Structure formats: structure tokens, C-alpha cells
Amino acid sequence: MSTHSNHPFHLVDYSPWPLTGAIGAMTTVSGMIKWFHQYDTSLFFLGNIITILTVYQWWRDVSREGTYQGLHTYAVTTGLRWGMILFIVSEVLFFVSFFWAFFHSSLSPAIELGASWPPAGIISFNPFQIPLLNTAILLTSGVTMTWAHHSLMENNHSQTTQGLFFTVLLGIYFTMLQAYEYIEAPFTIADSVYGSTFYMATGFHGIHVLIGTTFLFVCLLRHLNNHFSKNHHFGFEAAAWYWHFVDVVWLFLYITIYWWGG
């Protein structure tokens, strides 16, 4: 049977990964509820394992389609670009909800909070210690990401590798520092609306850094396997967009929650 088609679009084959991904996500969320109520993490970790295995195999299939099978034509990559743009827009609105909650409570603190912000009894972080260092780390990672991107567009394989490697390294360093900050924190997520908004906003940002670091690490492995060329590297470009989005969100978090709100 001929594999030739008279259109530039990619009609994907039947795949089990959307189903297993949904099962993994449902198991993870159910496991979190069980963890919170029964202090049992077994279902949570099972959900994580299902999700990780699904993601690995799904990305493997997409990478194969875009490289060895040549199915990512100009029309397909245009659709992928718009999909990534709309995804990032949805992520912006996701974080807007946390900033909205923070400003709603901080600009006019209720009497239950001591009519002050931070609320009475809350000791906030010094914005000029670990938060400032983390800001410098993420800004530097944005520079190394741009270095890697421009090197790829100039067909410079070794400098692209170096730029990606340093970006991944800085992402891991940021995560380690934020974990240390959480361990040493003088307040918890249960300490009034300040603790709730602080941990929800910075915690979800931290999850995005972990996802972005994984995304970039996959791009580094693909680059070492010569999956990208100067004209065909949307997977890399999507990772770069996502990482710059994470950088910008952190700047807003640092200025509002750590510096102004603290």
C-alpha cells in the first residue's frame, strides 16, 4: 500500500497514549487525595509512573514522526506553533489567577489578617537572599537558552550543546535552591491566605521549571542524536518559548510576591 498522500497534513495513527495519559493523570490526582487523607503515597507514585512511561513513549513517537518519517511538513509545524502559542496563553491566564488572588488579599487585607500585609505573625522571606540569587539564575538561563537557539540557527553543533547543557544545569540549580527555601521557610501553606497564595504561585512555578528542565534535557538528547537542523527544529523552539515564559513569570513573582508583597 502506498504511503503517499495528496495533502501536507499529518493524520496521526491510532495511539494508546492519550488513554494511558488520562489514566495516569486520574491515578495521580486520586493518589494525591489518598495521600492527603490517609498519608499513603502508593497510588500517587503509581500514577506518576504511568504518566512518565506514557510521556516517554508519546514523545518518542512524535520525535520519530518529525524526524525519520518526515511527517512534520510546513503545514503541520505551523499548526504545532499555534498550538504551543495557545498553550502558553492558557498558562499565562493560569498564573494570572494566582496573582489576582494575591493582590485581592494584599491590597486590602481583612481584619482577620491584622489589617496588615504580610498578615500578623507571618515572617516573610528576605527578597535579597535566595530569591534574588534564583532571579539571577533564571535570567542567566534565559541568556544561555538564547545562545543555544542562535547557535542552532547558525548550524553550530558544539555551541548549541554547550548552551543547552548550561541551561539544564541552571534549571536544576534553581530547583535545588527553591527546595532548600521551602525546607527553611518560617510559614506553611496553611498560614493564612499569604501562605496559600505564596506556595500555590511559587510551587506551580517550580513545577513548570521542572517540566521545562525536562523538556530542555530531552532537546539536548535529541540534539546529540542530530534530530535538529537549522531549518527544522520546532521541538527545540517550543522548549525555548516555554523556558522564556517561565523566566518572565518568575520576574513577576519576584517583584510582586517576594519584594513588594514581603
Salt bridges, closest charged atoms under 4 A:
ASP40 OD2 - LYS34 NZ 3.29
ASP61 OD1 - ARG60 NH2 2.96
ASP61 OD1 - ARG64 NH2 2.95
GLU91 OE1 - HIS208 NE2 2.23
GLU237 OE1 - ARG81 NH1 2.90
